């Protein structure tokens, strides 16, 4: 089943008198359960593509279908609803609220979805167990290591059972050993059926993906199966 499909996706920005073509006609398909790394040098368009795939932005032209819904022409409010339901985000800088415990941070997307408090608690405890953090659920971010904070962020991304898990440089703020632990967690999540998309410049991170899409100058330069995948 195709979960992501884009056709001739473009994104232009007005920079003074200059028009910057951040994306220039990107067409691709991603299957449900796939594990994809999006790579490219600075300015290649990978962050712009991530923002479009994650429904954080809208294209200047072209079409985007997510889980069989055409989202490229939705309003900002409609995009926000799709984003909360369909996409789980993991960022380099964790984006955790410092005054909240791990358990409270993980529940936040369900608060915005008006889920019953008891169900919120049960689901948050379950996803924290899935990321091996059951013993730290009442700790605040400053009481956790970098790897533990990223696990909280992953649990929060999983709480709504999204169609895709989208990670932007997920090991960028971690040491090598902790980064490998997080990538091992991603491998397990993929093995359990999650659709994973990593945006990275790091070839070691990309080696865990089954497929590598490389961008240059806003276009797909290469789209290949990763023969050296760590999986």
C-alpha positions in Angstrom: 0.0 0.0 0.0 1.3 3.4 -1.0 1.2 5.7 2.1 2.9 8.8 0.6 2.7 9.9 -3.0 4.0 13.2 -4.4 3.7 14.5 -8.0 5.9 17.4 -9.3 6.1 18.9 -5.8 7.6 22.4 -5.8 8.2 25.0 -3.1 9.4 28.5 -3.9 10.3 31.3 -1.5 10.5 35.0 -2.1 13.8 36.3 -0.8 13.7 40.0 -1.5 13.7 40.3 -5.3 15.0 36.8 -5.7 12.8 33.6 -6.0 14.4 30.6 -4.4 13.3 27.2 -5.7 13.8 25.0 -2.6 12.0 22.1 -4.2 11.8 21.8 -8.0 9.5 19.0 -9.2 9.8 16.1 -6.7 7.8 13.0 -7.5 8.1 9.9 -5.2 6.1 7.1 -3.6 6.7 5.5 -0.2 5.1 2.3 0.8 3.4 1.5 4.1 6.1 0.0 6.4 9.0 1.3 4.5 12.2 2.8 6.1 13.5 5.7 4.1 16.4 8.1 4.6 16.3 11.5 2.9 19.8 12.8 2.3 21.5 15.7 0.6 23.9 18.6 1.2 22.9 21.9 2.9 20.4 23.7 0.6 19.4 20.5 -1.3 15.8 20.8 -0.2 15.6 17.9 2.3 14.3 20.1 5.2 11.7 21.7 2.8 10.6 18.2 1.7 10.4 17.1 5.4 8.1 20.1 6.2 5.8 19.2 3.2 5.7 15.5 4.0 5.0 16.4 7.7 2.2 18.8 6.7 4.1 21.7 8.4 4.0 23.6 5.1 2.1 23.6 1.8 3.7 23.3 -1.7 3.8 26.1 -4.2 2.6 23.7 -6.8 2.2 19.9 -7.4 0.3 17.4 -5.4 0.8 15.4 -2.2 -1.3 12.4 -1.0 -0.9 11.1 2.5 -2.7 7.9 3.4 -4.9 8.3 0.3 -5.9 11.8 1.2 -4.9 14.7 -1.0 -3.3 17.1 1.5 -1.5 19.5 -0.8 -4.5 21.8 -1.1 -5.8 21.8 2.5 -6.1 24.9 4.7 -3.7 25.4 7.7 -6.4 24.3 10.1 -7.1 21.1 8.1 -3.3 20.5 7.8 -3.0 20.8 11.6 -5.7 18.1 12.1 -4.0 15.7 9.6 -0.6 16.4 11.1 -1.8 15.5 14.7 -3.4 12.3 13.5 -1.1 11.0 10.8 2.4 12.2 11.6 4.7 11.6 14.5 7.7 13.9 14.7 11.1 13.3 16.3 13.4 16.4 16.3 17.1 16.8 17.0 16.5 19.1 19.9 13.8 16.9 21.6 11.2 19.7 22.1 10.2 18.5 25.5 8.5 20.8 28.1 11.0 21.2 31.0 8.4 21.4 33.8 6.5 18.3 32.7 7.5 14.7 33.5 8.2 12.2 30.8 4.7 10.8 31.2 3.1 14.3 30.9 5.2 15.2 27.9 4.2 12.0 26.1 0.4 12.6 26.8 0.4 16.1 25.2 -0.8 15.1 21.7 -3.7 13.3 23.3 -4.6 16.4 25.3 -4.9 18.3 22.1 -7.1 15.5 20.7 -9.4 15.6 23.7 -8.8 12.0 24.6 -10.1 10.8 28.0 -7.5 11.3 30.8 -7.5 7.6 31.8 -7.0 6.5 28.2 -4.2 9.1 27.9 -2.4 7.7 30.9 -2.7 4.1 29.7 -1.5 4.8 26.2 1.4 7.0 27.5 2.5 4.3 29.8 2.4 1.7 27.0 4.5 3.7 24.5 7.1 4.6 27.2 7.3 0.8 27.8 7.8 0.3 24.1 10.9 2.6 24.2 12.3 1.0 27.4 11.6 3.9 29.7 9.0 2.5 32.1 11.4 3.2 35.0 11.8 6.9 34.3 8.2 8.1 33.6 8.0 10.5 36.5 11.4 12.2 35.8 11.6 15.6 34.1 13.8 16.3 31.1 16.7 17.7 33.2 16.7 14.5 35.2 17.2 12.4 32.0 20.2 11.7 29.8 20.1 12.9 26.1 19.3 9.4 25.0 16.5 9.1 27.5 15.1 12.5 26.4 15.1 11.3 22.8 13.2 8.2 23.8 10.6 10.3 25.5 10.3 12.3 22.2 9.9 9.0 20.3 7.2 7.8 22.7 5.4 11.1 22.2 5.6 10.7 18.5 4.1 7.3 18.7 1.2 8.1 21.1 -1.3 8.8 18.3 -0.3 5.7 16.3 0.6 7.9 13.3 0.8 6.7 9.7 4.4 7.9 9.5 7.2 8.6 11.9 9.3 11.5 10.7 12.7 12.1 12.3 14.9 15.1 11.6 18.5 14.5 12.4 17.4 12.3 15.4 20.9 11.6 16.6 22.4 15.0 16.0 22.6 16.0 19.7 23.7 12.6 20.9 27.1 11.0 21.4 28.0 8.0 19.1 27.0 5.2 21.5 23.7 6.8 22.5 23.0 7.6 18.8 23.4 3.9 18.0 21.0 3.0 20.7 18.3 5.3 19.3 18.9 3.9 15.8 18.5 0.4 17.3 15.2 1.6 18.7 14.2 2.9 15.2 15.1 -0.5 13.8 12.8 -2.2 16.3 10.0 0.2 15.6 10.3 -0.4 11.8 10.3 -4.2 12.4 7.0 -3.8 14.3 5.4 -2.2 11.3 6.0 1.5 11.6 6.7 3.6 8.4 9.9 5.5 9.1 11.4 8.5 7.3 14.7 9.9 8.5 16.1 13.2 7.3 19.8 13.2 7.8 23.2 14.1 6.4 24.9 11.3 8.3 25.7 8.2 6.3 25.8 6.0 9.4 22.2 7.0 10.2 21.1 6.4 6.6 22.7 2.9 6.7 19.8 1.8 8.9 17.2 2.6 6.2 16.1 0.2 3.5 15.9 3.0 0.9 17.9 6.2 0.4 16.5 9.3 -1.5 19.2 11.8 -2.2 18.3 15.4 -3.1 20.4 18.0 -4.8 19.2 21.5 -5.9 15.6 20.7 -5.0 15.4 17.6 -7.2 15.7 13.9 -6.6 19.3 13.0 -7.6 19.1 9.4 -6.5 16.5 7.0 -5.2 17.9 3.5 -4.4 17.5 0.5 -2.3 20.2 0.5 0.4 22.2 -2.6 -0.2 24.3 -2.0 2.9 21.2 -1.5 5.2 22.0 -2.4 8.8 18.6 -4.2 9.0 
